[in-house]
């Protein structure tokens, strides 16, 4: 749930591309169980999704720092 830009109803998440740039992407959410949301379409396995700080991002404009 925390990955959605706004809320689950927005159906948008930021995905980090290979250059470290955050790109806003439409997704199709499915079942919601607690804080977990099933994504039916719009993401590929292994893609990095921003889960914190989306309010500071703009589509294709901000390079993100990945902290693991």
C-alpha beads as a LAMMPS data file, in Angstrom:
LAMMPS data file: protein, C-alpha beads

68 atoms
67 bonds

1 atom types
1 bond types

-500.0 500.0 xlo xhi
-500.0 500.0 ylo yhi
-500.0 500.0 zlo zhi

Masses

1 110.0

Atoms # bond

1 1 1 0.000 0.000 0.000
2 1 1 2.792 2.422 0.802
3 1 1 4.083 2.262 -2.778
4 1 1 1.048 3.984 -4.287
5 1 1 1.378 7.647 -5.209
6 1 1 -1.547 9.013 -3.234
7 1 1 -3.688 5.958 -2.520
8 1 1 -4.509 2.565 -4.005
9 1 1 -7.301 4.337 -5.912
10 1 1 -4.705 6.392 -7.816
11 1 1 -3.442 3.160 -9.419
12 1 1 0.017 4.737 -9.863
13 1 1 3.415 3.856 -8.445
14 1 1 6.918 5.184 -9.042
15 1 1 9.314 2.687 -10.604
16 1 1 13.078 3.314 -10.578
17 1 1 14.666 2.779 -13.996
18 1 1 18.236 1.638 -14.657
19 1 1 19.479 5.263 -14.527
20 1 1 17.974 5.750 -11.058
21 1 1 15.199 8.021 -12.344
22 1 1 11.716 7.639 -10.832
23 1 1 9.001 7.085 -13.437
24 1 1 5.302 7.204 -12.623
25 1 1 3.512 4.108 -13.883
26 1 1 -0.120 2.977 -14.018
27 1 1 -0.780 -0.414 -12.434
28 1 1 -3.815 -2.630 -11.986
29 1 1 -4.311 -3.455 -8.295
30 1 1 -6.037 -6.659 -7.247
31 1 1 -6.715 -8.068 -3.803
32 1 1 -5.776 -6.029 -0.740
33 1 1 -4.734 -7.915 2.400
34 1 1 -3.689 -5.593 5.212
35 1 1 -0.821 -3.466 3.878
36 1 1 -0.199 -5.758 0.895
37 1 1 -1.712 -5.122 -2.529
38 1 1 -1.673 -7.645 -5.343
39 1 1 -0.588 -6.073 -8.654
40 1 1 -2.281 -7.733 -11.620
41 1 1 -0.632 -5.696 -14.377
42 1 1 1.838 -2.856 -14.888
43 1 1 4.956 -4.213 -13.158
44 1 1 7.577 -6.758 -14.106
45 1 1 9.285 -9.079 -11.667
46 1 1 12.425 -7.510 -10.207
47 1 1 11.499 -3.868 -10.856
48 1 1 12.234 -1.451 -8.015
49 1 1 9.210 0.406 -6.681
50 1 1 9.447 3.507 -4.482
51 1 1 7.744 2.902 -1.126
52 1 1 8.613 6.112 0.705
53 1 1 8.911 9.811 -0.167
54 1 1 6.748 9.832 -3.306
55 1 1 5.502 13.319 -2.416
56 1 1 8.979 14.615 -3.328
57 1 1 9.033 12.969 -6.765
58 1 1 8.041 14.191 -10.223
59 1 1 7.705 11.854 -13.181
60 1 1 11.045 11.363 -14.994
61 1 1 12.670 14.307 -13.192
62 1 1 14.169 13.038 -9.951
63 1 1 17.071 10.657 -9.491
64 1 1 16.522 8.571 -6.380
65 1 1 18.954 7.204 -3.827
66 1 1 18.332 3.531 -3.112
67 1 1 18.866 2.551 0.519
68 1 1 18.802 -1.140 1.324

Bonds

1 1 1 2
2 1 2 3
3 1 3 4
4 1 4 5
5 1 5 6
6 1 6 7
7 1 7 8
8 1 8 9
9 1 9 10
10 1 10 11
11 1 11 12
12 1 12 13
13 1 13 14
14 1 14 15
15 1 15 16
16 1 16 17
17 1 17 18
18 1 18 19
19 1 19 20
20 1 20 21
21 1 21 22
22 1 22 23
23 1 23 24
24 1 24 25
25 1 25 26
26 1 26 27
27 1 27 28
28 1 28 29
29 1 29 30
30 1 30 31
31 1 31 32
32 1 32 33
33 1 33 34
34 1 34 35
35 1 35 36
36 1 36 37
37 1 37 38
38 1 38 39
39 1 39 40
40 1 40 41
41 1 41 42
42 1 42 43
43 1 43 44
44 1 44 45
45 1 45 46
46 1 46 47
47 1 47 48
48 1 48 49
49 1 49 50
50 1 50 51
51 1 51 52
52 1 52 53
53 1 53 54
54 1 54 55
55 1 55 56
56 1 56 57
57 1 57 58
58 1 58 59
59 1 59 60
60 1 60 61
61 1 61 62
62 1 62 63
63 1 63 64
64 1 64 65
65 1 65 66
66 1 66 67
67 1 67 68
